[in-house]
Structure formats: structure tokens, C-alpha cells
Amino acid sequence: MGATELWLVRHGESTANVQATAAQEAGDEEIPVEWRDADVPLSPLGEQQARALGAWIAEHAEYGVPTTVWSSSYLRARQTIELALAEAGVAMTPRVDERLRDRELGILDRLTAVGVEARFPEEAARRRWLGKFYYRPPGGESWADVALRIRSFLKDVDDVDDEGTALVAAHDAVVMLFLYVCGEMGEEEILDFAQDHTVTNASVTRLVRPSGRGRWAVATFAEHEHLDALAAPTEHPGDTDDQ
């Protein structure tokens, strides 16, 4: 028997999310982020979203649930889950795991779609040829690479969470690829799904597997009603079709 539920959380809005959106809307080539990706903090709104997430956790955390809490090693994910657990009154220490980190973009890091086309037109062309799932920018990762990380991570979750519920704080592409791996999906299926669905900031995606074995089912995707009092859901997709 392994874990029976996964609560997959995307981090709250980050400062880089805000800067990336502004750069894209302005048609700029580069996103003016002053931190390396691992050190990007939450925005003030992101902190509010994390606390609102804590209210959701408090509502659903009972009878020893969740049994474990895991977090990406990146600061924005760690801040999100720490603020959420404090708000929920859940005294658990997240297990930080680098396999849950965001997809690495290599030489395309901090570039907008306009910037990629202007500075690396051959990479933009190679990306269109290979497709989003298998394209790996120099020094970066493809979606398939991230999926390998998740397969390894899930083995450890099953070893630790015997018939338990794991709460995981990560990133938009990582949540999408949990769906791909856990749902035993194909390339076309996950790309079609991602085209029409967005993992919003501080949302919760719940996967269930009552038997503790086999394929997972999606109970809820990107649930964000706990954020309704703040503002419209913030999307800020960081893993666009152009990277």
C-alpha cells in the first residue's frame, strides 16, 4: 500500500510572476528579476494567498491528515507552505525536496517569448519542431525531464505514506506533470489538457487513489475558492509554449 491522496499546491504569486507578466505585456525581451530562480520570494499578494491556503488546509486537515508535507526547495514554495501551515495551526515541518523544484529553462531563463525569438531564433524554431513536451533548452529541462523527477519522488512518497495523504508545495509545470505521471497520460493528452487548464497561484489539485495502488484520479483541479475574497485567481503561467 502507498499514499491514497495527494494535495498538490502551487506556490502563491511571486515577485517574478509579477515582473514576468509586466515584461510580456510591455513587449520586453528580458524579465528584470534580481534573484536566481531558487531565491525568488513571494509578492505581498502571494503571502496573502498562502495564508488563505492555510484556511483551506485547516478545513480539510483532520484525523491526522495530511500525514506528510513536502516542498520544493525553491524559496517561493517554502514560504507558501510555511505561511499556510502556520495559518492552519498544523505543526508539521515540510520535507524539502529538490525534485519538486520548478522546470529549469537554461539559457532562456528570464527571457520573454519576444526575447527568445529575438536572441535565440534557432532555439525558438527547434522548440516548435520538437514540441513543448520534449524540447530541452540548452542548460535546461524538458517536461519529460521533470516527469522523471516526479516518478522518483512518488516512489519515496509511497514508502513514507502508507495509506496516507501527502501535501506537496511546488510549481505549475510540476503540478501538471504530476497529472501526467499519476494519470498515466500520453504526450498529446497532457498537452491538450494544459492548453485549456491553468494551475493558478495557491490553488489545490487533489489526486485520490483509495486502494493505495495503480492509477490516480483527479478529485479537484486547481481549486481556488479559498482565494475568492482576495481577488481574481492569479495565473502568471511561467512555463509558456514559447519556452
C-alpha positions in Angstrom: 0.0 0.0 0.0 1.1 3.5 -0.7 -0.3 7.0 -0.4 -4.0 7.4 -1.0 -4.3 11.1 -1.5 -2.0 13.9 -2.9 -2.8 17.5 -2.3 -0.8 19.4 -4.9 -0.3 23.1 -4.2 1.2 25.8 -6.5 3.1 28.5 -4.6 1.5 31.9 -4.2 2.2 34.7 -6.5 5.9 35.5 -6.6 7.7 38.8 -7.4 9.0 37.2 -10.6 5.4 36.3 -11.6 4.5 40.0 -11.4 7.6 41.1 -13.3 7.2 38.5 -16.0 3.6 39.5 -16.7 4.6 43.2 -16.9 7.5 42.4 -19.2 5.4 40.3 -21.5 2.7 42.9 -21.7 5.3 45.6 -22.5 6.8 43.5 -25.2 10.2 43.5 -23.4 12.8 40.9 -24.2 14.0 40.3 -20.7 12.4 40.0 -17.3 14.1 42.2 -14.7 14.4 39.6 -11.9 17.1 40.3 -9.4 17.3 36.9 -7.8 18.3 33.5 -9.1 15.2 31.3 -9.6 15.7 29.4 -6.4 15.6 32.6 -4.4 12.6 34.4 -5.8 10.3 35.4 -2.9 6.5 35.7 -2.7 4.9 39.0 -3.5 2.7 40.7 -0.9 -0.4 39.2 -2.6 1.4 35.8 -2.7 1.8 36.0 1.1 -2.0 36.7 1.5 -2.7 33.8 -0.9 -0.5 31.5 1.2 -2.5 32.4 4.4 -5.8 31.9 2.6 -4.4 28.4 1.6 -3.9 27.8 5.3 -7.6 28.3 5.8 -8.3 25.5 3.2 -5.8 23.2 4.9 -7.4 23.9 8.3 -10.8 23.0 6.9 -9.5 19.7 5.4 -6.9 18.7 8.0 -8.4 16.3 10.5 -7.8 12.8 11.8 -4.1 13.0 11.2 -4.4 14.4 7.6 -2.1 15.3 6.0 0.4 12.6 7.1 3.4 14.3 5.5 4.2 17.7 4.0 6.7 18.1 1.2 8.0 21.3 -0.5 10.1 22.3 -3.5 13.5 23.6 -2.4 12.7 27.0 -4.1 12.0 29.9 -1.7 8.5 30.8 -3.0 7.2 27.3 -2.4 8.8 27.0 1.0 7.4 30.4 2.0 3.9 29.4 0.8 3.7 26.1 2.7 5.3 27.6 5.9 2.8 30.5 5.9 -0.1 28.1 5.1 0.7 25.6 7.9 1.2 28.4 10.4 -2.2 29.8 9.5 -3.8 26.4 9.6 -2.3 25.6 13.0 -0.7 22.5 11.7 2.6 21.8 13.5 4.5 19.9 10.8 7.9 20.5 9.3 7.9 20.3 5.5 10.3 17.8 3.9 12.2 19.9 1.4 13.0 18.0 -1.8 14.8 19.4 -4.9 13.0 17.0 -7.2 9.9 19.3 -6.7 11.7 22.4 -8.0 10.4 24.4 -11.0 11.4 23.4 -14.5 14.8 24.8 -15.4 14.9 27.0 -18.5 18.7 27.2 -19.0 19.8 29.9 -21.5 16.1 31.0 -21.9 15.8 31.9 -18.2 14.5 35.5 -17.6 13.6 35.9 -21.3 10.0 36.6 -22.6 8.7 34.9 -25.7 9.8 38.0 -27.6 13.2 37.7 -26.1 13.6 34.1 -27.1 12.6 34.9 -30.7 15.0 37.9 -30.9 18.0 36.4 -29.2 17.8 32.6 -29.9 15.7 32.2 -33.1 17.2 28.8 -33.8 16.0 27.6 -30.3 12.6 29.0 -30.9 12.5 27.1 -34.2 13.8 23.9 -32.5 11.1 24.3 -29.8 8.4 24.5 -32.4 9.8 21.4 -34.2 10.2 19.2 -31.1 7.1 20.4 -29.2 6.7 21.5 -25.6 6.9 18.1 -24.0 10.4 17.1 -25.4 12.1 20.4 -26.1 15.0 20.9 -23.7 16.7 24.4 -23.8 20.5 24.3 -23.5 21.3 24.1 -19.9 17.6 23.5 -19.0 15.0 20.7 -18.8 12.1 19.4 -20.9 8.7 18.4 -19.5 9.9 14.8 -19.9 12.9 15.5 -17.6 10.6 16.9 -14.9 8.4 13.8 -15.2 11.4 11.6 -14.4 11.9 13.6 -11.2 8.3 13.1 -10.2 8.4 9.3 -10.9 11.4 9.1 -8.5 9.6 11.3 -5.9 6.4 9.3 -5.9 8.3 6.1 -5.0 9.6 7.8 -1.9 6.1 9.2 -1.0 4.7 5.6 -1.2 7.5 4.4 1.0 6.7 7.0 3.7 2.9 7.5 3.4 1.3 4.1 3.8 -2.4 4.8 3.2 -1.7 8.5 4.0 -2.2 11.9 2.5 0.8 13.9 1.2 0.6 17.7 0.9 3.0 18.9 -1.8 4.0 22.5 -2.4 5.5 23.0 -5.9 5.1 24.9 -9.2 2.7 25.0 -12.2 4.6 22.7 -14.6 5.3 20.3 -11.7 1.6 20.0 -10.8 0.8 19.4 -14.5 3.3 16.7 -14.7 2.0 15.0 -11.6 -1.2 14.7 -13.5 0.7 13.2 -16.5 2.5 10.6 -14.4 -0.2 9.8 -11.9 -2.9 9.6 -14.6 -0.7 7.5 -16.9 -1.4 10.1 -19.7 0.3 10.4 -23.1 2.1 13.4 -24.5 -0.9 14.6 -26.6 -3.3 14.1 -23.7 -1.4 16.2 -21.2 -0.6 19.0 -23.7 -4.3 19.2 -24.7 -5.2 19.4 -21.1 -2.6 22.1 -20.3 -3.8 24.1 -23.3 -7.2 24.6 -21.6 -6.3 24.5 -17.9 -4.1 26.6 -15.8 -2.6 25.9 -12.3 -3.4 29.2 -10.6 -1.3 30.5 -7.7 -2.0 28.9 -4.3 -4.6 26.6 -5.8 -5.1 23.0 -4.7 -5.2 20.0 -7.0 -6.3 16.8 -5.3 -5.5 13.3 -6.6 -7.0 10.2 -5.0 -6.2 6.5 -5.1 -8.3 4.8 -2.4 -6.5 1.4 -2.9 -3.1 2.9 -2.5 -2.0 1.4 -5.8 -2.4 2.0 -9.5 -3.7 5.0 -11.4 -4.7 8.2 -9.6 -8.0 10.0 -10.2 -8.4 13.8 -10.2 -10.8 14.8 -7.4 -10.3 18.6 -7.9 -8.1 20.6 -10.2 -6.7 24.0 -9.3 -9.4 24.6 -6.6 -9.1 28.2 -5.6 -12.4 29.2 -3.8 -10.3 29.9 -0.7 -8.8 32.8 -2.6 -12.1 34.4 -3.7 -12.0 37.1 -1.0 -8.6 38.4 -2.2 -9.0 38.9 -6.0 -9.4 37.1 -9.2 -7.2 34.0 -9.4 -3.7 34.9 -10.4 -2.4 32.7 -13.2 1.0 34.0 -14.3 1.9 30.9 -16.2 5.7 30.7 -16.1 6.1 27.7 -18.4 4.6 29.0 -21.7 4.5 27.4 -25.1 7.4 29.6 -26.1 9.9 28.3 -23.6 
